[in-house]
Amino acid sequence: MSEKEIHTEVHRDDEAAKLGMWLFIFTELLLFGGLFLVYSIFRAMYPTNFREGSLELSVTIGAINTIVLLFSSMTVAMALTAIQKNNKKLAMQMIAVTLFLATLFLFNKYIEWGAKFHHGLYPGSELMKLLDRGDLMYFSLYFFMTGLHAVHIIVGMILLIIAFFKVRNESIHYQKYVNLENGALYWHLVDLIWIFLFPLMYLIT
């Protein structure tokens, strides 16, 4: 196989990988779009319950997590730019910073959820069963949607950890970086979802 044919094959593989990631992102947007629609319907049905429920959340933690994710989107973009410029060291550093910020996000979420669990407010708890329908719908959606988002954070971290080691052993380099590019795309999706979740759950007026 000639060098030109090898280059064409790699190019096609990269394009297929990127297309696959975009299709996956599209399905994720459909999933969360459906959840946002369900949220909007129940919020319209129980506006008072949703407003009062949001007062039980920590706007401070939510705002901090928003800033954390925005910075993490910047650092993962910097990692991609670094590898495109053949700066392996900086790429690894920026991936590591992104992973640190992701861990910080999950830690803050753990604190927030932990406070709810401490007061007996969690899915299936006796307290949840005593809530009226509007409050029950708000907190059920809160736990499900933020929990699902946290799962996506963890998946994104796994992708970035894999990318980190591939950069280190030079499987990802300035001529072949589609895995890191896809990881960054997924991470931006995680950030985008939170940008919608934060005002919907925490800033209800």
C-alpha positions as CSV (number, residue, x, y, z in Angstrom):
1,M,0.0,0.0,0.0
2,S,1.4,3.4,-1.0
3,E,1.9,6.3,1.4
4,K,-0.9,8.1,-0.4
5,E,-3.3,5.2,0.1
6,I,-2.4,4.9,3.8
7,H,-3.0,8.6,4.3
8,T,-6.4,8.3,2.5
9,E,-7.3,5.4,4.7
10,V,-6.4,7.2,7.9
11,H,-8.3,10.3,6.7
12,R,-11.4,8.2,6.1
13,D,-11.1,6.5,9.5
14,D,-10.8,9.9,11.2
15,E,-13.8,11.2,9.3
16,A,-15.9,8.2,10.2
17,A,-14.9,8.5,13.9
18,K,-15.9,12.2,13.9
19,L,-19.2,11.4,12.1
20,G,-19.9,8.7,14.6
21,M,-19.3,11.1,17.5
22,W,-21.6,13.7,16.0
23,L,-24.3,11.2,15.5
24,F,-23.9,10.1,19.1
25,I,-24.1,13.7,20.3
26,F,-27.2,14.1,18.3
27,T,-28.9,11.2,20.1
28,E,-27.8,12.7,23.4
29,L,-29.3,16.0,22.5
30,L,-32.6,14.2,21.7
31,L,-32.5,12.5,25.1
32,F,-31.9,15.6,27.1
33,G,-34.2,17.6,24.8
34,G,-37.0,15.1,25.7
35,L,-36.2,15.5,29.4
36,F,-36.2,19.3,29.1
37,L,-39.6,19.0,27.4
38,V,-41.0,16.8,30.3
39,Y,-39.5,19.3,32.8
40,S,-41.2,22.2,31.0
41,I,-44.6,20.5,31.0
42,F,-44.5,19.7,34.7
43,R,-43.2,23.1,35.6
44,A,-46.1,24.6,33.8
45,M,-48.5,22.3,35.7
46,Y,-46.8,23.0,39.1
47,P,-45.1,26.4,39.0
48,T,-45.3,27.0,42.7
49,N,-44.0,23.6,43.7
50,F,-41.1,23.9,41.3
51,R,-40.2,27.4,42.5
52,E,-40.3,26.3,46.1
53,G,-38.3,23.2,45.3
54,S,-35.6,25.2,43.7
55,L,-35.2,27.2,46.9
56,E,-33.9,23.9,48.5
57,L,-30.9,23.8,46.2
58,S,-27.7,25.7,46.6
59,V,-27.4,28.4,44.0
60,T,-23.8,28.9,45.1
61,I,-22.8,25.4,44.4
62,G,-24.6,25.4,41.1
63,A,-22.9,28.6,40.1
64,I,-19.5,27.3,41.1
65,N,-20.1,24.2,39.1
66,T,-21.1,26.3,36.1
67,I,-17.9,28.2,36.2
68,V,-15.9,25.0,36.7
69,L,-17.4,23.4,33.6
70,L,-16.9,26.6,31.5
71,F,-13.2,26.6,32.5
72,S,-13.0,22.9,31.8
73,S,-14.3,23.4,28.3
74,M,-11.6,26.0,27.8
75,T,-8.9,23.7,29.0
76,V,-9.9,20.8,26.9
77,A,-10.0,23.1,23.9
78,M,-6.5,24.2,24.8
79,A,-5.4,20.6,25.0
80,L,-6.7,20.0,21.5
81,T,-5.0,23.1,20.2
82,A,-1.7,22.1,21.9
83,I,-1.6,18.6,20.3
84,Q,-2.4,20.2,16.9
85,K,0.7,22.4,17.4
86,N,2.7,19.3,18.4
87,N,3.0,20.4,22.0
88,K,2.6,17.1,23.8
89,K,3.5,18.4,27.3
90,L,1.0,21.2,27.2
91,A,-1.7,18.9,25.9
92,M,-1.2,16.5,28.7
93,Q,-1.2,19.3,31.3
94,M,-4.5,20.7,29.9
95,I,-6.2,17.3,29.9
96,A,-5.0,16.9,33.5
97,V,-6.5,20.3,34.5
98,T,-9.7,19.3,32.8
99,L,-9.9,16.1,34.7
100,F,-9.2,18.0,38.0
101,L,-12.0,20.4,37.2
102,A,-14.3,17.5,36.4
103,T,-13.5,15.9,39.8
104,L,-14.2,19.2,41.5
105,F,-17.6,19.3,39.8
106,L,-18.4,15.8,41.0
107,F,-17.2,16.7,44.5
108,N,-19.5,19.7,44.6
109,K,-22.3,17.6,43.4
110,Y,-21.5,15.0,46.1
111,I,-21.8,17.7,48.7
112,E,-25.1,18.9,47.4
113,W,-26.6,15.4,47.0
114,G,-25.1,14.4,50.4
115,A,-27.0,17.2,52.1
116,K,-30.3,16.0,50.5
117,F,-29.6,12.4,51.5
118,H,-28.7,13.5,55.1
119,H,-32.2,15.1,55.4
120,G,-33.8,11.9,54.0
121,L,-34.6,13.4,50.6
122,Y,-33.6,11.0,47.9
123,P,-35.4,8.7,45.4
124,G,-37.5,6.1,47.1
125,S,-37.1,7.6,50.6
126,E,-40.0,7.9,53.0
127,L,-39.8,11.7,52.8
128,M,-40.1,11.6,49.0
129,K,-43.3,9.5,49.4
130,L,-44.8,12.1,51.6
131,L,-44.3,15.0,49.1
132,D,-47.3,16.2,47.1
133,R,-47.3,15.5,43.4
134,G,-45.7,18.8,42.4
135,D,-42.8,18.6,44.8
136,L,-42.4,14.9,44.0
137,M,-42.1,15.7,40.2
138,Y,-39.6,18.5,40.8
139,F,-37.2,16.4,43.0
140,S,-37.6,13.3,40.9
141,L,-36.6,15.3,37.8
142,Y,-33.8,17.0,39.8
143,F,-32.2,13.7,40.9
144,F,-32.7,12.0,37.5
145,M,-31.5,14.8,35.3
146,T,-28.5,15.9,37.4
147,G,-27.7,12.2,38.1
148,L,-27.7,11.4,34.4
149,H,-25.6,14.5,33.8
150,A,-23.1,13.3,36.4
151,V,-22.9,9.9,34.6
152,H,-22.0,11.8,31.4
153,I,-19.3,13.6,33.3
154,I,-17.8,10.3,34.4
155,V,-18.0,9.0,30.8
156,G,-16.3,12.1,29.6
157,M,-13.6,11.7,32.2
158,I,-13.0,8.1,31.0
159,L,-12.6,9.3,27.5
160,L,-10.2,12.0,28.5
161,I,-8.1,9.6,30.7
162,I,-7.8,7.3,27.7
163,A,-6.8,10.3,25.6
164,F,-4.2,11.4,28.2
165,F,-2.4,8.1,28.0
166,K,-2.6,8.0,24.2
167,V,-1.0,11.4,24.1
168,R,1.7,10.2,26.5
169,N,2.6,7.1,24.4
170,E,2.1,9.2,21.2
171,S,-0.8,7.2,19.8
172,I,-2.3,10.7,19.7
173,H,-0.1,13.3,18.0
174,Y,-0.3,16.3,15.8
175,Q,-1.1,14.3,12.7
176,K,-3.6,12.0,14.4
177,Y,-5.7,13.4,17.2
178,V,-9.3,12.4,16.4
179,N,-9.7,10.5,19.7
180,L,-8.9,13.7,21.6
181,E,-11.0,15.7,19.3
182,N,-14.0,13.4,19.9
183,G,-13.3,13.5,23.7
184,A,-13.3,17.3,23.5
185,L,-16.6,17.3,21.5
186,Y,-18.2,15.1,24.1
187,W,-17.0,17.3,26.9
188,H,-18.5,20.4,25.3
189,L,-21.8,18.5,25.1
190,V,-21.6,17.9,28.9
191,D,-20.9,21.6,29.4
192,L,-23.8,22.6,27.1
193,I,-26.3,20.3,29.0
194,W,-25.3,21.9,32.3
195,I,-25.7,25.4,30.9
196,F,-29.4,24.5,30.5
197,L,-29.7,22.4,33.7
198,F,-28.4,25.1,36.0
199,P,-31.0,27.9,35.3
200,L,-33.8,25.4,35.0
201,M,-33.2,23.7,38.3
202,Y,-31.6,26.4,40.4
203,L,-32.9,29.8,39.1
204,I,-36.7,29.3,38.9
205,T,-38.6,32.5,39.4
